[in-house]
Amino acid sequence: MHLNGAQKAATFMLAIGEDHAARLFAKMHEDEIRDISQAMASLGTVPASAVEELCREFAENIGQTGNLVGSWETTERMLLKTLPRERVAQIMEEIRGPAGRTMWDKLGNVNEAVLANYLKNEYPQTVAVVLTKVKADHAARVLSLLPEGFSMEVIMRMLRMETVQKEALDGVEKTLKAEFMSNLARAQRRDAHEMMAEIFNNLDRQSETRILAALEERNRDAAERIRGLMFTFDDLSRMDGGGVQVLMRAVPKDQLTLALKGASETLRDLFIKNMSERAAKMLKDDLANLGPVKLRDVDDAQAAIVLLAKDLAAQGQIQMQDGREEELVY
């Protein structure tokens, strides 16, 4: 697992515990706190092997920590050890929204349809200012989604625009932060069932089966909802041929072999039929020669591929079919 600098710092803060981390936060600048908080809140599960590697970098003996989970709740609780509640609320509101150091960076990471839907109710001059502050390709996509007459008003103001006074720019930024970003951050807070589904996706097979069975006894509706939201290795069968080929190019060969060792025949066939004849033969030989493997190793390989597939799907590089037959018009 590759961690960038902020993620390494966030992992380290989680590993040393809340009391020690609070003392470190107290010595940091607000920008540093914000960067680490952003990384911590979106960290998810860090494998024990990655923690051990980090320990070697820090040259401290915390390698037996096991898996760490960074979440909104652990981040907020840690910040409250050091900062006033109002400041913590402000930081959490900021990091729940789109990524970015400045307001304009954040706007550049907002989906163009969401941004256009908000801006169409603003003054054309305000929209013109916003579109001059984001990247040209993003501005173009937003502009194309605005009502035609309104978009022309915005374009005319952009053409006539001179240097925007700092006070006016600050006013637009303040309004966007107060009205748009705070509402967007609240809207993006995750459903508890979605969060639990992601946690269950990272459990080994035996633990997942055991815990889901126990949950069904306590709350069948919740268990069924979580199961429906979970994305498993078998769900990769919903990929089309192009998606399978994109995924295979991104997955290490030995990891794919190990994952398919424990896969259904149907899923194996899906991968094999999207390979060249030579590559398919090599994969079949590798599977035959692999011999017995630990179930946990298979689960880990499959989980890594599932995470990669979800990332590729989010980037639009692969498509997942929903399994329902398309209606035809004759």
C-alpha positions in Angstrom: 0.0 0.0 0.0 1.5 3.3 -1.1 1.1 6.2 1.3 1.9 9.9 0.6 3.4 12.2 3.2 0.1 13.4 4.7 -1.2 9.8 4.8 2.0 8.6 6.6 1.6 11.4 9.1 -2.1 10.5 9.6 -1.3 6.8 10.1 1.5 7.7 12.6 -0.9 9.9 14.6 -3.5 7.0 14.7 -0.8 4.6 15.7 0.6 6.6 18.7 -2.9 7.1 20.2 -5.1 10.1 21.0 -3.1 11.6 23.9 0.3 11.7 22.2 -1.3 12.8 18.9 -3.1 15.6 20.7 0.2 17.0 21.9 1.6 16.9 18.4 -1.4 18.6 16.9 -0.9 21.4 19.5 2.5 22.2 18.0 1.3 22.3 14.4 0.2 25.1 12.2 -3.5 25.1 11.1 -2.6 24.3 7.5 -0.7 21.2 8.7 -3.6 20.2 11.0 -6.0 20.6 8.0 -3.8 18.5 5.7 -3.3 15.7 8.2 -7.0 15.8 9.1 -8.0 15.5 5.5 -5.7 12.5 5.0 -6.8 10.9 8.3 -10.5 11.2 7.6 -10.3 9.5 4.2 -7.6 7.0 5.2 -9.8 3.9 5.6 -8.1 0.7 6.6 -4.3 0.6 6.7 -3.0 -3.0 6.5 -0.6 -4.1 9.3 2.1 -4.6 6.8 1.9 -0.9 5.8 2.0 0.1 9.4 5.2 -2.0 9.9 6.8 -0.4 6.9 6.0 3.0 8.3 7.5 2.0 11.7 10.8 1.2 10.0 10.7 4.7 8.5 10.1 6.3 11.8 12.6 3.9 13.5 10.2 3.3 16.4 8.9 0.0 17.7 5.2 0.2 16.9 5.1 -2.5 14.2 2.7 -4.8 16.1 -0.1 -2.3 16.1 -2.2 -4.2 13.5 -4.8 -2.6 11.3 -5.7 1.0 11.9 -9.0 2.7 10.8 -9.0 6.4 10.0 -12.5 7.9 10.0 -14.4 11.1 10.4 -15.1 10.1 14.0 -11.6 9.3 15.1 -10.3 12.5 13.4 -12.9 14.7 15.1 -12.3 13.1 18.5 -8.5 13.6 18.2 -8.9 17.2 17.2 -11.2 17.9 20.1 -8.3 17.0 22.4 -6.5 20.1 21.3 -8.7 22.7 19.5 -11.9 24.5 20.5 -15.1 22.8 19.5 -16.0 25.6 17.1 -12.7 25.3 15.3 -13.0 21.5 15.1 -16.5 21.9 13.6 -15.1 24.3 11.0 -12.2 22.0 10.1 -14.4 18.9 9.8 -16.9 20.9 7.7 -14.1 21.8 5.3 -12.6 18.4 5.0 -15.9 16.7 4.5 -16.3 18.8 1.3 -14.3 18.4 -1.9 -10.5 18.1 -1.6 -8.4 21.2 -2.2 -6.3 23.7 -0.2 -8.1 26.8 -1.3 -11.8 27.4 -2.1 -11.0 27.5 -5.8 -9.1 24.2 -5.6 -12.2 22.7 -3.9 -14.5 24.1 -6.6 -12.3 22.5 -9.2 -13.1 19.1 -7.6 -16.8 19.6 -7.5 -18.8 17.6 -10.1 -19.7 20.0 -12.9 -23.4 19.1 -12.8 -23.5 19.9 -9.1 -21.7 23.2 -9.5 -23.8 24.2 -12.5 -27.0 23.5 -10.6 -25.9 25.8 -7.8 -24.5 28.6 -10.0 -27.5 28.9 -12.3 -29.3 30.6 -9.4 -26.5 33.1 -8.8 -25.8 36.5 -10.4 -24.1 36.2 -13.8 -21.2 38.4 -12.5 -20.7 36.0 -9.6 -20.6 33.0 -12.0 -18.2 34.8 -14.3 -15.8 35.3 -11.3 -16.1 31.7 -10.3 -15.4 30.4 -13.9 -12.3 32.5 -14.2 -10.9 31.0 -11.0 -11.2 27.3 -12.0 -9.4 25.4 -14.7 -10.5 26.0 -18.3 -11.7 22.4 -18.9 -13.8 22.4 -15.8 -15.2 25.9 -16.6 -16.2 24.7 -20.1 -18.1 21.7 -18.7 -20.0 23.9 -16.2 -20.7 26.5 -18.8 -22.2 23.9 -21.2 -24.7 22.8 -18.5 -26.0 26.3 -17.7 -29.2 27.5 -19.3 -28.4 28.9 -22.8 -29.5 32.5 -22.2 -27.8 32.6 -18.8 -24.6 31.1 -20.1 -24.4 33.9 -22.7 -24.8 36.5 -19.9 -21.9 34.9 -18.1 -19.7 34.8 -21.2 -20.3 38.5 -21.9 -19.3 39.4 -18.3 -16.2 37.2 -18.6 -15.2 39.0 -21.8 -15.7 42.5 -20.2 -14.1 41.4 -16.9 -11.1 43.3 -15.7 -9.0 42.6 -12.6 -11.4 41.6 -9.9 -11.0 43.7 -6.7 -9.8 41.7 -3.7 -12.8 42.7 -1.6 -15.2 41.4 -4.3 -13.3 38.2 -4.6 -13.3 37.7 -0.9 -17.0 38.3 -0.8 -17.6 35.6 -3.5 -15.3 33.2 -1.7 -17.1 33.9 1.7 -20.5 33.3 0.1 -19.5 30.1 -1.6 -18.0 28.7 1.6 -21.0 29.7 3.7 -23.7 28.6 1.4 -22.4 26.1 -1.2 -19.5 24.2 0.4 -21.1 23.8 3.8 -24.3 22.4 2.2 -22.3 20.2 -0.1 -20.2 18.8 2.8 -23.4 18.0 4.8 -24.9 16.3 1.7 -21.8 14.2 1.2 -21.8 12.7 4.7 -21.9 8.9 4.2 -24.8 6.7 5.1 -24.0 4.4 8.0 -24.9 1.3 6.0 -22.6 2.3 3.2 -19.8 2.8 5.7 -20.5 -0.7 7.2 -20.6 -2.2 3.7 -17.1 -0.9 3.0 -15.9 -2.3 6.4 -17.4 -5.7 5.6 -15.7 -5.6 2.2 -12.4 -5.6 4.1 -13.2 -8.5 6.4 -11.8 -11.9 5.7 -14.4 -14.4 4.4 -14.9 -16.2 7.7 -15.3 -13.1 9.7 -17.7 -11.5 7.2 -19.9 -14.6 7.2 -19.9 -14.9 11.0 -20.7 -11.2 11.7 -23.3 -10.9 9.0 -25.1 -14.0 10.3 -25.0 -12.5 13.8 -26.3 -9.2 12.5 -29.2 -10.9 10.7 -30.4 -12.3 14.0 -30.4 -8.8 15.5 -31.5 -6.7 12.6 -32.3 -8.6 9.3 -33.2 -5.4 7.4 -29.8 -3.8 8.2 -28.0 -7.0 7.3 -29.8 -7.2 3.9 -29.1 -3.6 3.2 -25.4 -3.9 4.0 -25.2 -7.1 1.9 -26.8 -5.2 -1.1 -24.3 -2.4 -0.8 -21.2 -4.6 -0.5 -19.0 -5.0 -3.6 -17.3 -8.4 -3.7 -14.9 -10.1 -6.0 -17.9 -12.0 -7.6 -19.4 -8.6 -8.6 -16.5 -8.3 -11.2 -18.6 -10.6 -13.4 -20.7 -7.6 -14.1 -17.8 -6.0 -16.1 -17.9 -6.0 -19.9 -15.0 -7.3 -21.9 -13.3 -3.9 -22.2 -13.5 -3.4 -18.5 -11.9 -6.8 -17.8 -9.0 -6.0 -20.1 -8.4 -2.6 -18.4 -8.5 -4.2 -15.0 -6.1 -7.0 -16.0 -3.5 -4.4 -17.3 -3.6 -2.8 -13.9 -3.3 -5.9 -11.7 0.0 -7.7 -11.1 0.0 -11.1 -12.7 0.8 -13.1 -9.6 -2.0 -11.3 -7.7 -4.6 -12.1 -10.4 -3.5 -15.7 -10.4 -3.9 -16.0 -6.6 -7.3 -14.2 -6.7 -8.6 -16.5 -9.5 -7.5 -19.6 -7.6 -10.4 -19.1 -5.2 -12.9 -17.7 -7.8 -15.9 -19.3 -9.4 -15.5 -21.1 -12.7 -17.7 -18.4 -14.3 -15.5 -15.6 -13.2 -12.3 -17.4 -14.2 -13.8 -17.9 -17.7 -14.7 -14.2 -18.0 -11.0 -13.3 -17.5 -9.7 -16.1 -19.6 -11.9 -15.3 -22.6 -10.6 -11.7 -22.6 -7.0 -12.8 -22.8 -5.0 -13.7 -25.8 -4.7 -17.5 -26.4 -1.1 -17.5 -25.2 -1.8 -15.5 -22.0 -4.9 -17.7 -21.3 -2.7 -20.8 -21.5 -0.1 -19.3 -19.2 -2.8 -18.4 -16.7 -4.3 -21.9 -16.8 -0.8 -23.4 -16.3 -0.1 -21.0 -13.4 -3.4 -21.9 -11.7 -2.7 -25.6 -12.1 0.9 -25.3 -10.8 0.0 -23.1 -7.9 -1.0 -25.9 -5.6 -2.8 -25.3 -2.2 -2.9 -21.7 -1.0 -4.1 -20.1 2.2 -7.7 -18.8 2.1 -6.5 -15.6 3.7 -4.0 -15.0 0.9 -6.7 -15.5 -1.7 -9.0 -13.1 0.2 -6.3 -10.4 0.4 -5.6 -10.7 -3.3 -9.3 -10.5 -4.2 -9.8 -7.5 -1.9 -6.9 -5.6 -3.5 -8.4 -6.2 -7.0 -11.8 -5.1 -5.8 -10.4 -1.8 -4.5 -8.6 -1.3 -7.7 -11.7 -2.0 -9.7 -13.7 0.5 -7.6 -11.1 3.2 -8.2 -11.1 2.5 -12.0 -14.9 2.6 -12.0 -14.9 5.9 -10.1 -12.5 7.3 -12.8 -14.9 6.1 -15.5 -12.3 3.7 -17.0 -14.5 0.6 -16.5 -18.2 0.1 -16.4 -20.3 -2.2 -14.1 -23.5 -3.5 -15.5 -26.4 -3.6 -13.0 -27.4 -7.1 -14.0 -30.9 -6.1 -15.2 -31.9 -6.7 -18.8 -32.1 -3.6 -20.9 -35.5 -2.8 -22.4 -35.6 -2.8 -26.2 -37.7 -0.5 -28.4 -38.9 -2.1 -31.6 
